[in-house]
Amino acid sequence: MKGHTLIKNAKIVTDGNITEGDILIEGNRIKAIDLSISVKHADVKVIDVEGNYVLPGLIDDQVHFREPGLTHKATIETESRAAIAGGITSFIEMPNTSPQTTTIKAFNEKLKIAAQTSYANYAFMFGGTNDNLEEILKVDTSQVAGLKLFLGSSTGHMLVDDPKVLENIFSSTDMVIAVHCEDEATIQHNLKQAKAKYGDDIPMHMHPIIRSEEACYLSSSSAIALAKKTGARLHVFHLSTGKETKLFRNNVPLKDKKITSEVCIHHLWFSDKDYEEKGSLIKWNPAVKTARDRDELWKALRDDRIDVIATDHAPHTLNEKQNPYTSAPSGGPLVQHGLVALLEAHHQGKISIEKIVEKACHNPAILFDIEKRGYLKEGYFADLVIVNLNSPWTVNKSNIFYKCGWSPFEGNTFKSRITHTFVNGELVYNNFKILNVKAAQQLTFNRN
């Protein structure tokens, strides 16, 4: 049996409360949580956190780790290392790799890679296309996080644009259907107008005008209407507009919601005013929009119309990002800096620590039926993060762990620091040092 770890003098954040006490880890589980714990085992390791906060490890329900096929940008190994440095102990990775994860064979290949290389607990979405319903119906729902559909052109051949196919998929599965919502016809119309005016040299600030509020709203409202018609379990990824937040309800407990939503760090942090300085480094799909949209997203997050916070971590190389607008890819790296950005928002009075934990730890576990994770509870897997809220540091090239080597937060000083990350009871990260310990497990889903 592995040794014991005793975490002393912690502010323990779970279930909407902050309590002071100790946490005893035995093997890969939390053995006990109490006001004061003493252990006589010779092999116990004691960590006195001196009043710092202990959170459940974050569960990021949307990342793109680029493997297989796009490994010049990132790999499951490199990005899972960055994730644990950011307090993310479990991730759900998207299917737009090469080959795309739209067959059982491709899905199983990803599991093999992660089992050998991942530093964080892992799960994968299965991708839907216009012609793979037969494969979708074969998936083992205890192994697959959910079904991912692209309803905009973000990923080329994975665009599901046949209404009959879409309705068949929505009607045929009980899995969570996670959707990227942007209306393709609206985007192409706006892009044609921008090209007529600017040619290929479209200014980056046009991005939220091309991939507009209307493009997002048309698609998300249509997906929600179809979910209501078919009874499907729908999860709308990365809301970017205030208008969309009005489509969601907050008067139903999460476990009873059939239609849920997510917001990403970049849409909570940046606005269209930042394109002048950041340019393509903040080019995402859906686009970062106005400061008013950002304020509305924060409001909907606090009042529970938005259920989950994620990163949509999607790294590209700097060379790729420096291309003109029409060929610069959308997406950026975020797993290492998402939690500290949220804690910065806490310092600014925008969100409580309890609410951060609810949206980034508890709710992904509830929404995807993840077994024994997302909380600090006795008997749960010991995935946890220790944070010091008053230990400033500045993001720079020397402390970035992403394979792509850059961050949209470079030069930003964060007040909070992640000091320790535990995955399945093992210390895997300690004060800017990733330890050579792979304790990750495949996430499992309790669906009866």
Order of alpha helices (4+ residues) and beta strands (2+ residues): beta-beta-beta-beta-beta-beta-alpha-beta-alpha-beta-beta-alpha-beta-alpha-beta-alpha-alpha-alpha-beta-alpha-beta-alpha-alpha-alpha-beta-alpha-alpha-alpha-alpha-beta-beta-beta-beta-beta-beta
